[in-house]
Amino acid sequence: MKTILNYINGNFVAPQTNAFLDNVNPSTGEIYSQIPKSGPSDVEDAVNKAEIAFKSWSDTTLEKRSEILTRIADLIEQNLDKLALAESTDNGKPLHLAKSVDIPRAAANFKFFAHALTQFYSESHESQGKDTINYTLRKPLGVVGCISPWNLPLYLLTWKIAPAIAAGNTVIAKPSEVTPMTAFLLCEICEKSGLPHGVLNMVHGLGPEAGQAIVEHPKIKAISFTGGTKTGESIARTAAPMFKKLSLELGGKNPNIIFADCDYEKMISTTLKSSFANQGQICLCGSRIFVEQVLYDKFKTDFVERVKDLKVGHPIEDNTDLGAVVSKSHLNKVKSYIDMAQQHPDMTVLCGGNMPELKQYPDGYYLKPCVIEVRDNQCQLNQEEIFGPVVSIMPFETEDEVLSMANDSAYGLSSTLWTQNLNRSMRMSQALETGIVWVNTWLNRDLRTPFGGTKQSGVGREGGFEALRFFTEPKNVCIEY
Ligand code: NAD
């Protein structure tokens, strides 16, 4: 059985207490590796080493930093098959998805910030009539913390680590304890890439232990976190009174709004993906589907038929559309919403929601994609994040009505709009209370654009120069001549 180790100052080490946790393969339900159950003393050690490494890393030329980040990206690409298999085994996602999305994106994150750091600039302001010039320095913060979730493990972890080190910081990172494997493999890659020791330190373990120790460590200057809203709230409670910089990318309950004048084929094939890609475990999945009344019956019939055709199977098989849900406890959480809908007089389960029998893998965490018809956007199913292969559908009559239902949510991460009416798409994009609006597309990403949510979906934006600004402290210098 493979044992994952922490990576501190270039050394692969066991946690100081020598305690380990089981890591489960969700497609079989079997324990297949061990991960460190780290605590405050491991974080303390990592911070001390990262602090020492900061001096020379922050003085390293931009060209040199860019070269190392590019080398990490190249090594990720060269190890694509190995990393994709590890991600699929750890998370339950289809191998073809890990190969086409997760791992290429992890490489792209390093490549993007290898370029971006050479183009990042600071401002200067000439105060005319005062014989004064101001210029703004952008200094790296020091040691920063990066904490990531299980749904897109390497993709999201590298989305934080790459800009943090590009900007000259040193990092204490903690991947989800549910999916730690590719973070461990990334450390092997960083070791080969020539990244100086102490620049990236990976501390594995549970959120309330290793994660909390990172958040409350006085020498960690900023926390970049992606995960659940409740966890984000707890992190903010600890970090805000310490005046740490905080970037919080949290949950969502994203509306997918379909007008009758859309490109129907493109809409329905994209809606299958935006509903069930990665077993519906993407924060950007459109879990509330609203369909214009005149199209509703046709959509309902066609969509349910296509969802029934989706194949739930072992992640390694090429024709698998949905693999396993990430863990038993998550499966039970998702199932509890379906059970509730089955009892509810105002909800109708149109398909799925049951556990398919995969003879070879009776203990895997599989769930058939589920479509539930609801009558009221205020219902629990439309208001709470489920984060699994479950979507609701309901009709609407007018633009105003659907806009108010879309915005009637505690969350505000992303929305998707299907219409060929340009004026309507511009009007609605202005009015939707989400950080991201996709019109006639979904999960279409340009890494330069600001990424993040409003309301309980988070605080701050990642991506492009926004991320480099987050990981630097502006200092204004004012000179009178
Ligand atoms: P989670 O909040 O349970 O855990 C996320 C990470 O935080 C893990 O590494 C965990 O160990 C750590 N953690 C837990 N408690 C902590 C604490 N007290 N202090 C410090 N760290 C702690 O989330 P999850 O279940 O891993 O991921 C699913 C959630 O992530 C969903 O809500 C989803 O919407 C959200 N998500 C958001 C985005 C986005 O970009 N907005 C992207 C992906 C996932």
Residues whose N, C-alpha, C, O or C-beta is under 5 A from the ligand:
A	BS01	NAD	I147 S148 P149 W150 K174 P175 S176 E177 G205 L206 G207 P208 G211 Q212 V215 T226 G227 G228 T229 T231 S234 E249 L250 G251 G252 C283 S457
